[in-house]
C-alpha cells in the first residue's frame, strides 16, 4: 500500500524559512511526477509546485523565486524548501504523487501545518 508521509512543518516568522519532507513507501517504482499542494482555511486546495522524475519543475506564480522543489528518486523522497515566507503562505501542505504523469494525483499525504506569523 502506497503511503506518503510529510514532515517539517511548523511555526515561523515572516521572512523565515522551512523545509518540508515527503517520504513515499509501498511503491516498487518512482512516481513520474510528485508535487506539493496547500490549503488555507476557507480556501480551495491549490497546487504549489511539481517535479518530474527527470527533475523538471513547475511553480505557482505566488511562490516563484521563494520556494524550491527537489526530489531524491533513490530514496523516493521529495522536498520543498520555502524561503522568504509570508503570512499568506500559512496553510496545510500536502504531498501528492501522480504515478504516470497524467495529472492524476492518486496518492496523498496526511498534510503538515505551516504557520507564518507577521
C-alpha positions in Angstrom: 0.0 0.0 0.0 1.4 3.4 -1.0 1.9 5.9 1.7 3.2 9.5 1.6 4.3 10.9 4.9 5.1 14.6 5.3 7.2 16.3 7.9 8.9 19.6 8.5 6.0 22.0 9.1 5.8 24.4 12.0 5.6 28.0 13.1 7.9 30.6 11.6 8.1 34.3 11.5 7.6 36.2 8.2 10.8 36.2 6.2 11.9 32.9 7.7 12.4 29.5 6.1 11.1 26.0 6.4 11.9 22.8 4.6 9.2 20.2 4.1 9.9 16.5 3.5 7.8 13.8 2.0 8.7 10.2 2.1 6.9 7.7 -0.2 6.7 4.0 0.6 5.0 1.0 -0.7 5.7 1.5 -4.4 8.0 -0.6 -6.4 8.8 2.3 -8.7 9.4 6.0 -8.6 6.4 8.2 -9.4 6.6 10.1 -12.7 5.6 13.3 -11.0 5.3 14.5 -7.4 4.1 17.7 -6.0 3.1 19.9 -3.1 -0.4 21.3 -2.7 -1.6 23.6 0.1 -4.9 24.5 1.6 -5.5 27.6 3.7 -8.6 27.9 6.0 -11.7 28.7 3.9 -9.9 28.3 0.6 -9.6 25.6 -2.0 -6.6 23.4 -2.2 -4.1 24.8 -4.7 -1.0 23.4 -6.4 2.2 24.9 -5.2 5.0 23.1 -7.1 5.6 19.9 -9.1 8.6 18.0 -10.1 9.1 15.1 -12.6 11.3 12.1 -12.2 13.7 13.9 -14.6 13.8 17.0 -12.5 11.6 19.4 -14.4 9.8 21.7 -12.1 6.8 24.0 -12.2 5.7 26.6 -9.6 2.6 28.6 -8.9 3.3 32.3 -9.5 2.8 33.1 -5.8 5.9 31.1 -4.8 8.2 31.5 -7.7 11.6 32.7 -6.6 10.9 31.8 -3.0 10.2 28.1 -3.0 12.2 25.2 -4.5 11.1 21.7 -5.0 13.5 18.8 -5.3 13.5 15.0 -5.1 15.7 12.1 -4.4 14.5 9.2 -6.7 16.6 6.6 -4.9 15.0 7.5 -1.6 11.6 8.1 -3.0 11.6 11.5 -1.2 10.5 14.9 -2.3 11.4 18.2 -0.6 10.0 21.7 -0.6 12.4 24.5 0.5 10.4 27.5 1.5 12.2 30.8 1.9 11.0 34.4 2.5 7.8 33.1 3.9 4.8 35.3 4.2 1.7 35.1 6.3 -0.3 34.2 3.1 1.8 31.0 2.9 0.0 29.8 6.1 -1.8 26.5 5.1 -1.7 22.8 5.5 0.8 21.5 2.9 0.1 18.1 1.2 2.5 15.9 -0.7 1.0 14.2 -3.7 2.0 11.7 -6.3 1.0 11.4 -9.9 2.3 7.9 -10.8 2.1 8.1 -14.6 2.4 11.9 -15.2 -1.2 12.1 -16.4 -2.3 14.8 -13.9 -4.0 12.2 -11.8 -2.9 12.8 -8.3 -3.7 9.3 -6.9 -1.8 9.4 -3.7 -1.8 12.0 -0.9 -0.1 12.5 2.4 -1.9 13.5 5.6 -0.6 17.1 5.5 1.7 19.2 7.6 0.8 22.6 9.0 2.8 25.6 8.1 2.0 28.8 10.0 3.8 32.1 9.2 3.4 34.9 11.8 3.6 38.5 10.9 
